[in-house]
Amino acid sequence: MPDIDIETLRRLRGRLGEEDPNRPNRGPGARGLEHMARNRRCQRLAAVTLAGASADAAARRLGIAPVSEDASPFAAARGHRFEENLFKDDCERIWRAYARAGLLPADFPHRDDLHEQWIDTEKGTDGRGEFSLPERLRQTEKLLLARARGDLSTPTLILKPRLTVHAGSQQFTIEPDGLIAAPGEPFYRVMEIKSYPDRQGYTSQSKTGSAARQAAVGVVALRQLLASNDLDERLAEATADLIFSNAGSDSPTLTRLPISGETDNIAATLTDAGATVTAVLDAVGAGTLDDPDVLEQLDTFLCSSCSSHCAMFEHCRASAIHQGHPVMLGDQASELLQGFTSMGELIALRDRQATTDDPDRQAVADLLASAHAAFAAAQDDRGYDATVAAGEDEDTGTDEAIPLYAADDADDDREQLEIIA
C-alpha cells in the first residue's frame, strides 16, 4: 500500500467544502467521522470524510441542498442556552447532576477549591482568558497525560477540550463537550451534552445513538493519545456520560452509557482508512472530489439509515430508483442480493430467461424462484386474486377482475414487487 500523505489528500479534496475562500474547510469533526462509521461500505462518503470535507459539501456539488441536523434556528438557540446554563455558576448544574446519579459526592466540589476542579479550555479557569486552538490542544494533552501518569490533582472537569484522532495518515481535530474524572479516578471519560429532551425509555434512539457514537470518537482519540505515549490505552474506558435536558425544562439529566460496540466500530473504521483512500485514488486517478463526475464514479451502499445522517441520501436514492437497483427493496433484501445491480437481471435469472456460471448468483436465483412459486401458491390456496386485493368481495358474482396496474407500464413494477416475496 503506498504511503498516502496529507498533500495527496488535499489534492484529492480539491475545493470541496471551500466554496467561500474566506471560510476555510473545518473538516468532518466527530459527527462526520461517526457518520462514516455507520456505513463503512459507502466509498463515496468515506472518500469525502477522509479527504477532510463533509457530506453537506459533497451534496451541494451533486445538486442537493443539504438539510443540516441542526437546521432549526430554534433548536440551535435552545442548545446554546442549555450549555450556557450548565456552565454558569462554576458548572453548578453539572455537579448536581453527577451527585444525583451517585457519581460524585453530594458536597463536591468544596467552595474553597471550586476553581481548581474545572477548566474551560476556551476561556481558562477564571473564564477571562482566550486560548488559540493549538494552545487548547496542547493544554488538553498536558492535563490528560498528567492524569494518566498518576497526577490526581488535575481538574475534575475539562470543558471544550481539543483532541486529535488519526485515520491512516490523516489527522482530524475533534472537540468533545467535556471530559470528566471523579476524585481518585485514574483517567477521564468523555461527556456529550445535548439539549435533547430525556424521556427515559421513550428518548429518541437515533439521537441517543448519535451522541454515543460521537462520544466513541472521543474514546478512540483518548486511546490513541495514550498509546502514542506508551501508556495503557485501557485507561480510557468505553463509556460515555450523556447529559440531556429534562423534558419541559433546562435542568440536566445524566446517563452513563457503555459504548464498547460503538468504540470498536469507530476504531475499525479508522484503521481501514488507508486501504479505503488507496481504493479511492485508484478509482478517480487524477480527479478531485469537487468534481460531480468524480463523485459519481465512487461506489455507494444505500441503506435505510442513510436518510438520518447523510446529506447525499436523496441523490443516492434517486440514482438507485433510476437504475432499478435491488437496494430499493430494503436492507434485508439488499444484503441477500449483493452483487446484483438491476432488477431486470434478477427477474431474468429467476424466470430462467438468463443463466449464470456463478454458483452464488445461481443460488440466489433459485431462492427467488422458489419464493416466487410459494407466493403464487399461497395466493391460489387462499383464493386471493386481483379482485380481492383491490378490495372487492369474492362473493359478488363478478367475473371481471379490477386491474391493479395499468397494462402499458406496470408489468415491470408488478414483477419487482413480487420479488419481495
N, C-alpha and C positions, 0 to 999 in steps of 0.2 A: 504494500500500500504506500503510495507516495506521500511525502510529508506535505501537509496542507497548511500553509502559513496564513497569517492574518491578511496579508496583501492579496492572496488568492481569493479569500472570502470577500474582501472588499470589492475586488473586481467582479466577482460573481453577483454581488448585490447591485452593482451599478448605482443608479439614482433612486432605487426603490426606497420609499419612505423619506426621501429628501426633496420632495417637490418644492418645498419652501426653503430656499437657501439660508434663510435667517433662523430656521428651526432645525438644528441638527438631529439626525436619527438617534433615538434613545434606546434602540434595541427592544427585544421582546419582554424583558423582565421576567419575574417568577410566573406571572399569569401566562405569558406566551409560551414559556417552557413547559408548564403543566398542560397547556392545550396540546402541544406537540406530542406529549407523552400519552394523551388519551387515544390518539390514533397513530400508532407507530408505523402503520403500513402506508400512510399517505406521504409519498415522496415530495409532493408539491409543498405541503405545509412544513415538512422538515427542512426543505431547502430554504424557504423564506425565513424560517426561525433561526436556523444555524448560520445563515448569512448575516444575521443581526437586524432583520426587519420584522414587520408584523403582518399578520393575515389581513388586517384592515388596509394596509398599503397595497398589498397584492390584489385585494378585491377591487380597489379603485382602478388599478391597471387593467383589470378584466371587465371593467364597465359596471361594477356593482357598487352601490352606495352602502357601505357597511353600517350596521346598527351596533353601536358600542354597548357593552354590558352596563355601562354607566350612562346610557343615553339620556335618562330623565334628569333634568336640572334639579328637580325637587329631591330626587334620591341622592344626587351628589351633595346638595346642600345639607341634607339630613346627615349624610355620612361625615361631613366636615364638622358639623355641630356636635355629633356624637363623640368624635375623637377629642374635640376641644374640651368638652365637659369631662371626659375621662382624665385628661392630662392636667386640668387645673387643680388648684389647692394641693400641690405636691402629689398628684395622682391618687387622691384620697379614695375615689370610687373604685379604682383598680385594687387597692389594698383591701377594701371592704369586700369586694367580690371574692378575692382569694381567701379571706378569713371565713366568709360564709361557706365556701367549698371545703374548708378544713385543710387548705394547702399552705396557709400561713397562720401564725399565732394571732389571736384576736387583737392583741395590743401592739402588733407590728405595723409599721416601724415606730420606734420611740421618737418623740418630738425632738429630743436633743441631737439625734443623728439622722433626721429625716433627709436632709440634703445629701447625705452620703449614700443613701440607699437607692437612688435612681439618677440617671443621667439621660438627657436628650442630646443625641449626637448632632442634631441640627443646631441647637442653641446653647449647649453647655449646661453644667449643673445649675448655675444660677439663672438660666433662662435668658440671658442677655447676650451671650456670645453667638457667633455665627461662623461655622466651620465650612471650609471648602469640601467638595466631595472626596478628593484624595485624603484630606485630613480626617474626615469621618471614617473612611475605610481603615486608615492606619490606627485610629483611636479604637475602633471596634475590635480589630485583630489583636491589639495590645491587651485589651481587657479580657478577651476570650482566652488568649494563650496564658495570661497570668492565672486565671481561674483554673485552667486545665493543669497547670503546674503546681497547684496546691494553694494559691493565694485566695483565701476565702473572704478577704476584705474588699474585693471588688464589689461594685454596686449590685444590689439585688435585681434591679430592673434597668435594662438598656432600651431606650425608645429610639425608633428610627435608625437602627444600626445599618451599616453598609457591609455587604458580603460579596465575595466573588464565587462564581460557580463555573467549573470548567466542563466544556463539552468538546472532546477531541482537542484540537489546537485552538479552539475559540474560547474566549473568556467573557463572561457576562457579569454585570453588576446587578445585584438584587437588593431590595430594601424591605425586609420583614417589618411588621408594625412594632415588634418588640422581641426581646429575649429576656428570660427571667430565670433566676436561680435562687431558691429559698435558702435561708441561712443554713450552712452546713452542707448543702448540695455541692457535688464536685464540678458541675458544669451547668450550662444554660440550656433551656429548651425554647422552642420557637412559639411566639404568640402571634395570632392573627386576629385583628379587630375588624368586625363588620357590623354595620348598623342593621343587618337583617333582624327582623323580629323573631325571638326564640319562642316557638310554640311547643316546646318539649317534643313529644313524639310526632307532632304534626309539622315540625320545621321542614322547610323545603330541602329534600335530599340533594338536589342538584347544587344548591347554594352551600350546604354543609360540605358536600364532596369537593366543590371547587376550593373552598377555604382550606380544607385538609390537604389537598394536593399542592396548593401554594405553600403551605407550611412544610410539606415534604421537600420541596425545592430548597428551602432553608436548611432542613436537616442534612441534605446531601452537601450543601455548601459548608456547613459546620464540620462534617466528617472529612471533606476534602482538605480543609484547613488543618485539622488535627493530623491527618495522615502525612501531609506535606511537611509537618514539623516534628515527625517521628513520635507522635503522641497517639494514644489509644483512641481510635475513632468511635469506639463503642461508648465513649463518654457522652456523645450526642445521641440521646435516646430518640427512638422513632415514636415520639408522642408530640401532640400539639395542644396548646391551650387556645381554645376558640372563645373569643369574647363577642357575644351578640347582645342585642338590646332586648329588654323585656317588652313584650307586645303592649303597645299603647303608652310606652314611656321611654325615657332616655337612660334609665338605670340599667347597668350591665348584668349579663349572666355569664357564667364561666363553665365551660365543659372541657375536661381533659380527655383527649381522644387518642387511642392508639392508631398509628398510621404506618405500620411496618409495610403493609402491602403497597401503599402509595409511594413510600420511600424507595422500595425495591424497584418499582416501575420507573420512577424518575431516574434512579441510578443506572438502570439498564439502558434506558433511552439515551442518556448522555454518554454512556460507554460506547454505544454503537454509532456515535456521531461521526467519527472518522470514516467508517465504511459508508455511511449514508451520504456524506459530502462527496466522497470519491465516485459513487454511483451517479450522483447528480452531475458532476463535472464531465463524466463520460457521456452522459445523455445530452448535455447542452453545448459541449465544446467551448467555443469562444463566446457563446451567448451570455447575456446578463438577464437577471430576473426583473429588471424594469421593462423588459420587452414582453408584451402579452403572448406573442407567439412562442417564446421560450417557456413561459409558464405553462402553456398548453401542452408542451412536449413532456412534461413530468407526469409520472403516474399518480393517480389518486386512489383512495379507497373510501368510498362514500359509505357511511353508516348512520344509523338514526341519531346518534349523539352529536354528529357534526353540527346539527342545527342549533345546538345550545352553546357552541364555543368557537365556531369557525366562521369568519366573515365571508369566506369563499363558498359557503354551502349552497347558496342559491345558484351560483354559476355551475357548480359541480352537478347539482340536481338537474338543472336544465340540460346539461350535456348528456347525462345518463338517460333522460327521457328521450332526447333526440336520437340517441344511438340505440334505443331499445335494450339497454343493458340490464341483465338479470338482477343487479343490485337493487332495482326498484321493487323487487318482491319482498324486501325486508332483510334484516340482519341474519336470521337463521338460514334462509334460502341462499343468501349471498355467501355464507360460509360453505354451504354444500356445493355451490356452483362456481367456486373459484376456478379461474382459467377460462371460463366462458365469457364472451364479450357481447353476445347478441341473443335475444330471444329467438330469432329466426333459426339460428344454429341449434339451439336446444330443441325446438319443435321438430326440426328435420331429423335429428338423431332419435328423438323419442318415437316418431312415426315411421322410422326405418326408411326415410327418404334420403338419408345420408349415412355414411359409415365412417368409422374411425379406427385407427390401429392402436390408439392409446387405451390401455385397459382401464385406467381410472375414468376416462371420459365415457367409455362404454358402460362402465358400472353405473355412472350417474344416469346415462340414457336409459338403462334397464330399469333403474329405480323409478325414474319419471314415468316410463311406460306402464310399470306395474301400478303406480299410484293413480295414473290416469284411468286405467282399466277398473281399479277398485272404486274410483269416484263415479264412473259411469254405471257400474253395477249397483252401487248404493242408491243412485237416482232411480234406477229401474225397480229395485226391490221395494223402495218406499213410495213408488208411484209419483215421484216428482217429475214434472216436465216444465216447459216454458210457461204454461198457463198458470200452474201453481206458484212458480217463482215470481210471476207478475202480480200475484195477489188474487187470482180467480179461484173459485170453488170448483173442485173436481166434479161435483155432482150437478153442475149447471146444465149438463147435457150438450154443451157447446163443443163441437169437434175442432173448431178453428183456434189454434193457439195464438196468444198475443205475443208478437215478436219483442224480444228484449233488446235487440240490436238492429241498427239499420243494416239492410242487406249489403249495401255497397262497401262500407268501410269498417264494419265491426267484426269481421271474421278473425282478423289478427288479434283484436282485443279479447275476444272470447277464448282464443287459443292460449293467450298469455295468462288469463285468469285461471284457466283450468290447470295450468302448471302448478299453481299453489297447492292444489290437492295432492 
